[in-house]
Amino acid sequence: MIFSYRVTSGQEHIVLDMLVNKIKKAPEGISAVFLFPDVKGYIFVEVLDLATARKLSQGIPHVKGVLPKDVNIEEIVSMAEARAQVITVAKGDQVEFTSGPFKGERAKVIRVDETKDTITIELTEVAVPVPITTKSNTVKLIRRADEA
């Protein structure tokens, strides 16, 4: 059975590390512990029953509670597949903001940081170009650099 822990948002990885350390000491009844980066405030654990899930979370800070109903495996699969398609932009590409304070503004990509999923861009229609770092999912691709 898969149960979910409600945890303090932003503390998921810390709680996950504490759970893994606790499981290494006494692994009986626990099959897996996992989280999804897109699902904030929840960690999922595969255990034999609800009592084992509650016992595992005792004494771990940032755990607010265990949801009493188990999670259906189809819901887990849909969460795993629901990742948004990341557009691939390269240095020199023309992009347009789709959200945020610069919505509708066009810009040129200066740098791409794939590890953090961020891009650094310069707005093209301003008097003084200022570099702005933003998430890559806040822009859409207008024109590739090699098409220009």
C-alpha positions as CSV (number, residue, x, y, z in Angstrom):
1,M,0.0,0.0,0.0
2,I,1.2,3.5,-0.8
3,F,0.5,6.2,1.8
4,S,1.4,9.9,1.6
5,Y,3.0,12.1,4.2
6,R,2.0,15.8,4.4
7,V,5.2,17.7,5.0
8,T,6.3,21.3,5.2
9,S,6.5,22.7,1.7
10,G,10.1,23.1,0.6
11,Q,11.4,20.5,3.2
12,E,10.6,17.4,1.2
13,H,14.2,16.5,0.5
14,I,15.2,16.9,4.1
15,V,12.4,14.7,5.3
16,L,13.2,12.2,2.6
17,D,16.8,11.9,3.9
18,M,15.6,11.5,7.5
19,L,13.2,8.8,6.4
20,V,15.8,6.9,4.4
21,N,18.2,7.0,7.4
22,K,15.5,5.7,9.7
23,I,14.7,2.9,7.2
24,K,18.3,1.8,7.0
25,K,18.2,1.1,10.7
26,A,14.9,-0.8,10.7
27,P,13.7,-1.7,7.1
28,E,10.9,-4.2,8.0
29,G,7.6,-3.5,6.3
30,I,8.9,-0.6,4.1
31,S,9.4,-1.1,0.4
32,A,10.0,2.4,-1.0
33,V,10.0,6.1,-0.2
34,F,9.7,8.6,-3.1
35,L,8.7,12.1,-4.0
36,F,7.8,14.0,-7.1
37,P,9.4,17.4,-7.7
38,D,6.2,18.8,-9.1
39,V,4.1,17.8,-6.0
40,K,5.0,20.1,-3.2
41,G,4.3,19.2,0.4
42,Y,3.9,15.4,0.0
43,I,6.2,12.4,0.2
44,F,5.0,8.9,-0.7
45,V,5.9,5.7,1.1
46,E,5.1,2.1,0.2
47,V,4.5,0.1,3.4
48,L,2.5,-2.9,4.6
49,D,-0.1,-0.9,6.5
50,L,-1.1,2.5,7.9
51,A,0.4,1.7,11.4
52,T,3.8,1.1,9.8
53,A,3.6,4.4,8.0
54,R,2.7,6.3,11.2
55,K,5.5,4.6,13.1
56,L,8.0,5.5,10.5
57,S,7.1,9.2,10.6
58,Q,7.3,9.5,14.4
59,G,10.0,11.9,15.6
60,I,10.8,13.3,12.2
61,P,10.4,17.1,12.0
62,H,8.4,18.8,9.2
63,V,6.0,15.8,8.9
64,K,2.5,17.2,9.5
65,G,0.8,13.8,9.3
66,V,-0.1,10.7,7.3
67,L,-3.1,10.7,5.1
68,P,-5.3,7.8,6.2
69,K,-6.4,6.6,2.8
70,D,-3.8,4.8,0.6
71,V,-2.9,6.2,-2.8
72,N,-4.0,4.3,-5.9
73,I,-1.1,3.2,-8.1
74,E,-2.9,4.8,-11.2
75,E,-2.7,8.2,-9.5
76,I,1.1,7.7,-8.9
77,V,1.6,6.7,-12.6
78,S,-0.3,9.8,-13.8
79,M,1.8,12.1,-11.6
80,A,4.9,10.5,-12.9
81,E,3.8,11.0,-16.5
82,A,2.4,14.5,-16.0
83,R,5.7,16.3,-16.3
84,A,5.5,19.3,-18.6
85,Q,7.3,19.2,-21.8
86,V,10.4,21.4,-21.5
87,I,11.3,23.4,-24.6
88,T,14.9,23.3,-25.6
89,V,16.3,26.7,-26.3
90,A,19.9,27.5,-27.1
91,K,22.1,30.6,-26.9
92,G,21.0,33.2,-29.5
93,D,17.4,32.0,-29.8
94,Q,14.5,34.5,-29.8
95,V,11.9,33.8,-27.2
96,E,8.7,35.5,-25.8
97,F,7.6,35.6,-22.2
98,T,4.3,33.7,-21.6
99,S,3.8,34.7,-18.0
100,G,5.1,37.0,-15.3
101,P,5.8,40.8,-15.3
102,F,7.3,40.7,-18.8
103,K,4.5,38.8,-20.5
104,G,4.4,39.4,-24.2
105,E,8.0,40.8,-24.3
106,R,10.5,39.4,-26.7
107,A,14.1,38.6,-25.7
108,K,17.3,36.9,-26.8
109,V,18.8,34.0,-24.9
110,I,22.2,34.7,-23.5
111,R,22.9,31.6,-21.4
112,V,21.1,28.2,-20.7
113,D,21.6,26.4,-17.4
114,E,20.1,22.9,-17.8
115,T,20.9,21.7,-14.3
116,K,18.7,24.4,-12.7
117,D,16.2,24.6,-15.7
118,T,16.8,28.3,-16.0
119,I,17.8,30.7,-18.9
120,T,19.4,34.1,-18.9
121,I,17.9,36.5,-21.5
122,E,18.1,40.1,-22.6
123,L,14.9,42.0,-23.6
124,T,15.3,43.2,-27.2
125,E,12.8,46.0,-27.2
126,V,14.2,48.1,-24.4
127,A,16.6,51.1,-24.3
128,V,19.1,49.4,-21.9
129,P,19.4,45.6,-22.2
130,V,19.5,44.1,-18.7
131,P,20.1,40.3,-18.3
132,I,17.2,38.5,-16.6
133,T,17.3,34.9,-15.3
134,T,14.0,33.0,-15.4
135,K,12.7,29.5,-15.5
136,S,12.6,28.0,-19.0
137,N,8.9,27.2,-18.8
138,T,8.0,30.9,-18.6
139,V,9.0,31.5,-22.3
140,K,8.1,30.1,-25.7
141,L,10.4,29.8,-28.6
142,I,9.9,32.3,-31.4
143,R,12.9,31.8,-33.7
144,R,16.0,29.6,-33.5
145,A,19.4,31.3,-33.8
146,D,20.3,29.2,-36.9
147,E,17.2,30.4,-38.7
148,A,18.2,34.0,-38.6
